[in-house]
Amino acid sequence: MAKIKITQTKSGIDRPERQKRTLKALGLRKMHASVEVEATAQIMGMVKAVNHLITVEEVK
C-alpha cells in the first residue's frame, strides 16, 4: 500500500461534530500537525470527508 502524509491546515472549530471526530480518527489533534498513514479505502474515505480542512501528499 502507498503511504500518504496528511496535514491539518484549517481548524476544526465551528465544524460539525462528525468532521471533528474524523480529524481525531485520522490522528490530527492540532493545526499544522502531520501524520503518515497507509492509503486504505477507509482512510481515503475519511480524507474525502474533511478534504477542505487538510492537505494530502504522497510519501515515497
TORNU-712489 format. One record per residue: z, x, y of N, C-alpha, C, CB in turn. Coordinates in Angstrom, 1 decimal, padded with zeros to 4 digits. Atoms other than C-alpha are relative to their C-alpha. Glycine has a CB too. Layout:
% residues N
+--------+--------+--------+--------+--------+--------+--------+--------+--------+--------+--------+--------+
:    npz :    npx :    npy :   capz :   capx :   capy :    cpz :    cpx :    cpy :   cbpz :   cbpx :   cbpy :
+--------+--------+--------+--------+--------+--------+--------+--------+--------+--------+--------+--------+
:      Z :      X :      Y :      Z :      X :      Y :      Z :      X :      Y :      Z :      X :      Y :
...
+--------+--------+--------+--------+--------+--------+--------+--------+--------+--------+--------+--------+
This chain:
% residues 60
+--------+--------+--------+--------+--------+--------+--------+--------+--------+--------+--------+--------+
:    npz :    npx :    npy :   capz :   capx :   capy :    cpz :    cpx :    cpy :   cbpz :   cbpx :   cbpy :
+--------+--------+--------+--------+--------+--------+--------+--------+--------+--------+--------+--------+
:  000.0 :  000.8 : -001.2 :  000.0 :  000.0 :  000.0 :  000.0 :  000.9 :  001.3 :  001.2 : -000.9 :  000.0 :
:  000.0 : -000.7 : -001.3 : -000.6 :  001.1 :  003.6 :  001.3 : -000.3 :  000.7 : -001.2 : -000.5 :  000.8 :
: -001.2 :  000.2 : -000.8 :  002.3 :  001.6 :  005.9 : -000.5 : -000.3 :  001.5 :  000.9 :  001.3 :  000.0 :
:  000.2 :  000.3 : -001.4 :  002.4 :  000.2 :  009.4 :  001.3 :  000.3 :  000.8 : -000.4 : -001.5 :  000.2 :
: -001.1 : -000.3 : -000.9 :  004.6 :  001.1 :  012.4 :  000.0 : -001.2 :  001.0 : -000.1 :  001.3 :  000.7 :
: -000.1 :  001.2 : -000.9 :  005.9 : -002.0 :  014.3 :  001.0 :  000.4 :  001.1 :  000.5 : -001.2 : -000.8 :
: -000.8 : -000.3 : -001.2 :  007.3 : -001.5 :  017.8 :  000.2 : -001.3 :  000.8 : -000.6 :  001.1 :  000.9 :
: -000.2 :  001.2 : -000.9 :  009.0 : -004.3 :  019.8 : -000.2 :  000.4 :  001.4 :  001.5 : -000.5 : -000.2 :
:  000.4 : -000.3 : -001.4 :  007.5 : -004.4 :  023.3 :  000.5 : -001.0 :  000.9 : -001.5 :  000.1 :  000.1 :
: -000.6 :  001.1 : -000.9 :  008.9 : -007.7 :  024.6 :  001.3 : -000.5 : -000.6 : -001.1 : -001.1 :  000.2 :
: -001.3 :  000.5 :  000.4 :  012.3 : -009.3 :  024.5 : -000.1 : -001.3 : -000.8 :  000.8 : -000.2 :  001.2 :
: -000.1 :  001.3 :  000.7 :  013.3 : -012.0 :  022.1 :  000.8 : -001.0 :  000.7 :  000.7 :  000.3 : -001.4 :
: -000.8 :  001.0 : -000.8 :  015.5 : -013.6 :  024.8 : -001.0 : -001.1 :  000.4 :  000.6 :  000.7 :  001.2 :
:  000.8 :  001.2 : -000.5 :  014.3 : -017.1 :  025.7 : -001.1 : -000.3 : -001.0 : -000.5 :  000.2 :  001.4 :
:  001.0 :  000.3 :  001.0 :  012.2 : -017.3 :  022.5 :  000.7 : -001.0 : -001.0 : -000.5 :  001.3 : -000.8 :
: -000.5 :  000.9 :  001.0 :  012.6 : -019.9 :  019.7 :  000.8 :  000.8 : -001.0 : -001.1 : -000.8 : -000.7 :
: -000.9 : -000.7 :  001.0 :  015.3 : -019.1 :  017.1 : -000.8 :  000.5 : -001.2 :  001.1 : -001.0 : -000.5 :
:  000.8 : -000.4 :  001.2 :  012.7 : -018.8 :  014.4 : -000.7 :  001.4 :  000.3 : -001.1 : -001.0 : -000.3 :
:  000.6 : -001.3 : -000.4 :  011.0 : -015.9 :  016.3 :  001.1 :  001.1 :  000.1 : -000.7 : -000.1 :  001.3 :
: -001.1 : -001.0 :  000.0 :  014.3 : -014.2 :  016.9 :  000.4 :  000.5 : -001.4 :  001.3 : -000.6 :  000.7 :
: -000.3 : -000.4 :  001.3 :  015.1 : -014.3 :  013.2 : -001.1 :  000.8 : -000.7 :  000.2 : -001.3 : -000.9 :
:  001.1 : -000.8 :  000.5 :  011.6 : -013.0 :  012.4 :  000.1 :  001.5 :  000.4 : -001.3 : -000.6 :  000.4 :
: -000.2 : -001.3 : -000.5 :  012.3 : -010.0 :  014.6 :  001.1 :  000.7 : -000.8 :  000.3 :  000.0 :  001.5 :
: -001.1 : -000.6 :  000.8 :  015.6 : -009.3 :  012.8 : -000.5 :  000.3 : -001.4 :  001.2 : -001.0 :  000.0 :
:  000.5 : -000.2 :  001.4 :  013.9 : -009.7 :  009.4 : -000.9 :  001.2 : -000.1 : -000.7 : -001.3 : -000.5 :
:  000.9 : -001.2 :  000.0 :  011.4 : -007.0 :  010.4 :  000.8 :  001.2 :  000.3 : -001.1 : -000.2 :  001.1 :
: -000.8 : -001.2 : -000.2 :  014.3 : -004.7 :  011.3 :  000.0 :  000.4 :  001.5 : -000.5 :  001.1 : -000.8 :
:  000.0 : -000.4 : -001.5 :  013.8 : -004.8 :  015.1 :  001.2 : -000.6 :  000.7 : -001.3 : -000.6 :  000.6 :
: -001.3 :  000.5 : -000.7 :  017.1 : -005.1 :  017.0 :  000.0 :  000.2 :  001.5 :  001.1 :  000.8 : -000.6 :
:  000.0 : -000.3 : -001.4 :  016.3 : -003.6 :  020.4 : -001.4 :  000.2 :  000.5 :  000.8 :  001.3 :  000.3 :
:  001.3 : -000.3 : -000.7 :  013.5 : -003.2 :  022.9 : -000.5 :  001.4 : -000.3 :  000.0 : -000.3 :  001.5 :
:  000.7 : -001.3 :  000.2 :  011.1 : -000.3 :  022.1 :  000.5 :  000.7 : -001.3 :  000.3 :  000.9 :  001.2 :
: -000.4 : -000.5 :  001.3 :  012.7 :  000.1 :  018.6 : -001.2 : -000.1 : -000.9 :  001.2 : -000.8 : -000.6 :
:  001.1 :  000.0 :  000.9 :  010.2 :  001.0 :  015.9 :  000.5 :  000.1 : -001.5 : -000.9 :  001.2 :  000.3 :
: -000.3 :  000.0 :  001.4 :  010.2 :  000.5 :  012.1 : -001.3 :  000.3 : -000.7 :  000.7 : -001.2 : -000.5 :
:  001.2 : -000.2 :  000.9 :  007.8 :  001.7 :  009.4 :  000.2 : -000.8 : -001.3 : -000.3 :  001.5 : -000.3 :
: -000.1 :  000.9 :  001.2 :  007.2 : -000.8 :  006.6 : -001.3 :  000.0 : -000.7 :  000.4 : -001.4 :  000.4 :
:  001.2 :  000.2 :  000.8 :  004.7 : -001.4 :  003.8 : -000.7 : -001.3 :  000.5 :  000.4 : -000.2 : -001.5 :
:  000.8 :  001.2 : -000.5 :  001.9 : -003.8 :  004.8 : -000.2 : -001.0 : -001.1 : -001.3 :  000.6 :  000.6 :
:  000.1 :  001.0 :  001.0 :  002.6 : -006.5 :  002.3 : -000.5 : -001.3 :  000.7 :  001.3 : -000.2 : -000.8 :
:  000.4 :  001.3 : -000.5 :  001.4 : -010.1 :  002.7 :  001.1 : -000.7 :  000.8 : -000.5 : -000.9 : -001.2 :
: -001.1 :  000.6 : -000.6 :  004.9 : -011.2 :  003.6 :  000.2 :  000.6 :  001.4 :  001.3 :  000.1 : -000.8 :
: -000.1 : -000.7 : -001.2 :  005.2 : -008.6 :  006.3 : -001.1 : -000.3 :  001.0 :  000.1 :  001.6 : -000.2 :
:  001.1 :  000.3 : -000.9 :  001.8 : -009.3 :  007.7 :  000.1 : -001.4 :  000.6 : -001.4 :  000.2 : -000.7 :
: -000.2 :  001.4 : -000.5 :  002.7 : -013.0 :  008.0 :  001.0 :  000.0 :  001.1 :  000.5 : -000.9 : -001.2 :
: -001.0 : -000.1 : -001.1 :  005.8 : -012.1 :  010.0 : -000.6 :  000.6 :  001.2 :  001.2 :  000.8 : -000.5 :
:  000.6 : -000.7 : -001.1 :  003.8 : -009.8 :  012.2 : -000.9 : -001.0 :  000.8 : -000.9 :  001.2 : -000.5 :
:  000.9 :  001.0 : -000.7 :  001.3 : -012.6 :  012.9 :  000.8 : -001.0 :  000.8 : -000.8 : -000.7 : -001.1 :
: -000.9 :  001.0 : -000.7 :  004.2 : -015.0 :  013.9 :  000.5 :  000.6 :  001.3 :  001.1 : -000.4 : -001.0 :
: -000.6 : -000.5 : -001.2 :  005.5 : -012.6 :  016.5 : -000.9 :  001.1 :  000.7 :  001.4 :  000.6 : -000.3 :
:  000.9 : -001.0 : -000.5 :  002.4 : -010.6 :  017.5 :  000.0 :  000.1 :  001.5 : -001.4 : -000.3 : -000.5 :
:  000.0 : -000.1 : -001.5 :  002.9 : -011.4 :  021.2 :  001.3 :  000.8 :  000.4 :  000.1 : -001.4 :  000.5 :
: -001.2 : -000.8 : -000.4 :  006.3 : -009.5 :  021.1 : -000.1 :  001.4 : -000.5 :  001.2 : -000.7 : -000.5 :
:  000.0 : -001.3 :  000.7 :  005.3 : -006.4 :  019.1 : -001.4 :  000.6 :  000.2 :  000.4 : -000.2 : -001.4 :
:  001.3 : -000.7 :  000.2 :  002.6 : -003.8 :  018.8 :  000.0 :  000.7 : -001.4 : -000.2 :  001.2 :  001.1 :
:  000.1 : -000.5 :  001.3 :  001.4 : -002.6 :  015.4 : -001.0 :  001.2 : -000.1 : -000.5 : -001.2 : -001.0 :
:  000.9 : -001.2 :  000.2 : -000.1 :  000.8 :  014.4 :  000.0 :  000.3 : -001.5 :  000.5 :  001.2 :  000.8 :
:  000.0 : -000.5 :  001.3 : -001.3 :  002.1 :  011.1 :  000.5 :  001.4 : -000.1 : -001.5 : -000.1 : -000.6 :
: -000.5 : -001.3 :  000.2 :  000.5 :  005.1 :  009.7 : -000.7 :  000.6 : -001.2 :  001.6 : -000.1 : -000.3 :
:  000.8 : -000.7 :  001.1 : -001.4 :  007.6 :  007.6 :  000.9 :  000.8 : -000.9 : -001.1 :  000.8 :  000.6 :
+--------+--------+--------+--------+--------+--------+--------+--------+--------+--------+--------+--------+
